[in-house]
Amino acid sequence: MRAAGVENPFGYMWECPDYFEIGTKKLLSTSVQGLEGGIWDDCNVYQSGYFEIEGDILGEYKLSEYHLWDYGFDYYAPQSFETEDGRRIHISWMGMPDCEEYTNPTIQTGWQHCFTFPREIFEKDGKICQRPVRELEEKKTLISSVEGMLEGNGYPVYELNISDISQNQFHVTLSEELILDYEGGKFRMYFTDQDKETVSAGRSMRYVETIEVKNLKILADTSSVEVFVNDGEYVFSTRYYPEEYKVKAEAKNAEITLYKI
């Protein structure tokens, strides 16, 4: 597909277009199908992201490079709205159409997929970022606040925060098979076992190249995880299906907090 402002074909369909403004930026959000080769070979079968717009969307304009909303496994077709207090909120389908790589065991009981937690979109230091809606703060109860290392068991719905990470030294394990770490200039989300009968239900690895990981916010529900990296500059979402709910976070000298929701 070739659109105004794009010199070369970019996929074969742009689904769920959504135009809005955040701070000083004009954004065109859309889910693109048909991206192949290069970096797209390490991503999902379909992508969801946005272009920054220079000019007038109803007149002459140019589109920036395409930025992904989410670098994880399960994220597609976000839709947004504006709250009464002026915040831009979007919610996405936490699933991936036409994906043969992985599955969801809930199919056996007649359903699959869910929605992400609602996210606020905001601008920070010239970058578009995301964070869970602030209304979730009212649902949180502090379980533990420590330095360096934290373990938690038996909480299916929780938020875990790691602040002031030094020299990219951190390692997080969720339910013994979902790993968050940094290696070779990449923040990585990956499962230790890709068998479709395991926690991953066939999922493998997703990553983003970044010079530094300063902080993490992990928002977990019974069968979903959303990870906000560097104040939400990057986000990774995935479904997962653990038999036991465990989390272990290690980050030397960093502050680590765990809340149940």
C-alpha positions in Angstrom: 0.0 0.0 0.0 1.2 3.5 -0.8 -0.3 6.5 1.0 0.2 10.2 0.7 3.4 11.2 2.4 5.0 7.7 1.9 7.4 7.3 -1.1 7.4 3.5 -1.2 4.8 0.8 -0.7 4.5 0.0 3.0 2.5 -3.2 3.6 -0.7 -4.1 1.8 -3.3 -2.8 4.3 -3.5 -0.1 6.9 -6.1 -1.1 9.4 -7.8 0.9 12.2 -6.4 4.4 11.3 -6.6 6.9 14.1 -5.4 10.5 14.0 -4.8 12.5 17.2 -2.4 15.0 18.7 -0.1 14.5 21.8 1.6 17.6 23.1 3.4 19.1 20.1 3.1 16.0 17.9 0.5 15.0 15.3 0.2 11.2 15.1 -1.4 8.8 12.7 -1.9 5.4 14.4 -2.5 2.4 12.2 -2.1 -1.4 12.2 -0.1 -2.4 9.1 -0.3 -5.8 7.5 2.2 -7.1 5.0 5.6 -5.9 6.3 8.3 -8.4 5.4 12.1 -8.6 5.4 14.7 -7.0 7.6 13.6 -6.0 11.1 10.1 -7.2 10.4 11.2 -10.9 10.2 11.9 -10.7 14.0 8.5 -9.2 14.8 4.8 -10.3 14.7 3.0 -11.3 11.5 1.2 -7.9 11.7 2.3 -4.6 13.3 0.6 -1.8 15.2 2.3 1.6 15.4 2.2 5.2 14.4 3.6 7.9 12.1 4.5 11.4 13.2 3.0 13.9 10.8 4.7 17.0 9.5 2.3 19.4 7.9 -1.5 19.3 7.6 -3.2 15.9 7.5 -5.9 17.4 5.3 -3.5 19.1 3.0 0.3 18.8 2.4 2.1 16.6 4.8 4.9 14.0 5.2 5.0 10.9 7.4 7.9 10.0 9.7 9.3 6.5 10.0 6.9 3.9 11.5 7.1 3.5 15.3 5.7 0.5 17.0 3.3 0.9 19.9 4.2 -2.4 21.3 7.2 -4.8 20.7 5.7 -7.9 22.4 3.7 -10.9 21.1 0.1 -10.0 21.6 -0.9 -6.5 20.5 -3.1 -5.4 17.6 -5.7 -2.8 16.5 -5.5 -0.1 19.2 -8.3 2.4 19.4 -8.1 5.6 21.3 -10.4 8.2 23.0 -10.0 11.5 24.9 -11.0 11.7 28.5 -12.9 14.6 30.0 -9.6 15.8 31.6 -7.9 15.8 28.2 -5.9 12.5 28.4 -5.5 10.4 25.3 -6.2 6.7 26.2 -5.9 3.7 24.0 -6.8 0.1 24.4 -5.7 -2.8 22.1 -6.7 -6.3 21.3 -4.3 -8.5 23.1 -4.1 -11.1 20.3 -2.5 -11.6 17.0 -4.6 -12.7 13.9 -3.3 -15.3 11.4 -0.4 -16.3 13.7 0.8 -19.9 13.4 3.8 -19.4 15.8 1.8 -19.6 19.0 -1.6 -20.3 20.3 -3.9 -19.9 23.4 -5.0 -22.9 25.5 -8.3 -21.1 26.2 -9.5 -22.2 22.8 -10.2 -25.6 24.4 -12.9 -23.9 26.5 -14.3 -21.8 23.7 -12.6 -18.5 23.9 -9.3 -16.6 23.3 -7.7 -13.2 23.4 -8.5 -10.2 25.7 -7.8 -6.5 25.9 -4.8 -4.7 27.2 -5.1 -2.5 30.3 -6.0 1.1 29.2 -2.9 3.2 28.5 -2.3 6.9 28.7 -0.3 8.2 25.7 2.0 11.2 26.6 5.1 13.0 25.4 8.3 13.1 27.4 11.6 14.6 26.2 10.3 14.7 22.7 9.3 11.0 22.7 5.9 9.4 22.6 5.4 7.1 25.7 2.7 5.0 27.3 1.8 4.2 30.9 -1.1 2.4 32.6 -4.0 4.7 33.3 -3.7 6.4 36.7 -7.0 5.0 37.9 -5.2 1.7 38.6 -3.4 3.5 41.5 -6.5 3.2 43.5 -6.5 -0.6 43.2 -2.9 -1.2 44.3 -1.8 -2.5 47.7 2.0 -2.5 48.5 3.4 -6.0 49.2 7.1 -5.3 49.4 9.7 -2.6 48.7 13.3 -3.7 48.7 16.7 -3.0 47.2 18.5 -5.4 44.8 16.3 -8.6 44.8 12.7 -9.4 45.2 10.7 -12.6 45.1 6.9 -12.9 45.1 4.6 -15.9 45.0 0.9 -16.4 44.6 -0.1 -13.0 43.1 -1.8 -13.5 39.7 -2.6 -9.7 39.3 0.2 -7.4 40.3 2.5 -4.5 39.4 6.2 -4.7 39.8 8.5 -1.7 39.4 12.3 -1.5 39.2 13.8 2.0 39.5 17.3 3.4 38.9 18.7 0.4 37.1 22.5 0.7 36.8 24.5 -0.3 33.7 21.6 -2.4 32.4 22.1 -5.0 35.2 18.8 -6.6 35.8 17.1 -10.0 35.3 13.4 -10.7 35.8 11.8 -14.2 35.7 8.0 -14.6 35.7 6.5 -18.0 36.5 9.9 -19.6 35.9 9.7 -19.4 32.1 9.2 -15.8 31.0 12.5 -13.8 31.1 13.1 -10.0 30.8 16.8 -9.0 30.5 19.3 -7.0 28.5 22.0 -8.5 26.3 23.9 -7.3 23.2 22.3 -3.9 23.2 18.8 -5.3 23.3 16.0 -5.4 25.9 14.6 -8.8 25.5 11.3 -10.6 26.4 11.6 -14.3 25.8 10.3 -17.7 27.0 12.7 -20.5 28.0 10.4 -23.1 26.4 8.5 -22.6 23.2 6.4 -25.8 23.4 2.7 -25.0 22.9 1.9 -27.0 26.0 4.0 -24.7 28.3 3.6 -21.3 29.9 4.5 -19.7 26.5 2.0 -21.6 24.4 4.5 -21.4 21.6 5.8 -17.9 22.0 9.6 -17.3 21.6 11.4 -13.9 21.8 10.8 -10.3 21.0 13.3 -7.4 21.5 14.1 -3.8 20.9 17.5 -2.2 20.5 18.2 0.4 23.1 21.4 1.9 24.6 20.0 1.9 28.2 17.3 0.4 30.4 16.7 2.8 33.3 13.5 1.4 34.7 10.8 -1.2 34.3 7.1 -1.4 35.1 5.5 -4.9 34.8 1.7 -5.1 34.9 0.5 -8.7 35.1 -2.9 -10.2 35.0 -4.0 -13.8 35.2 -2.9 -14.6 31.6 -1.3 -11.4 30.4 1.8 -9.3 31.0 2.6 -5.8 29.9 6.1 -4.4 30.4 6.8 -0.6 30.2 10.5 0.1 29.6 12.1 3.5 30.3 8.9 5.3 31.5 7.0 3.7 28.7 9.2 4.6 25.8 9.0 0.9 24.8 6.2 -1.5 25.7 6.0 -5.3 25.4 2.8 -7.2 25.8 2.2 -11.0 25.9 -0.3 -13.6 26.9 1.1 -16.4 29.2 -0.4 -19.4 31.0 1.4 -20.3 34.2 0.3 -23.0 36.6 2.0 -21.1 39.5 2.3 -17.3 39.8 5.9 -16.4 40.7 8.1 -13.4 40.1 11.8 -12.9 40.8 13.5 -9.6 40.1 17.2 -8.9 40.5 18.8 -5.5 39.9 21.9 -4.5 41.9 21.3 -1.4 44.1 17.9 -0.7 42.4 14.7 -0.1 44.2 12.1 -2.9 43.5 8.5 -2.6 44.6 5.7 -5.2 44.3 2.0 -4.3 44.5 -1.0 -6.6 44.3 -4.0 -5.3 42.3 
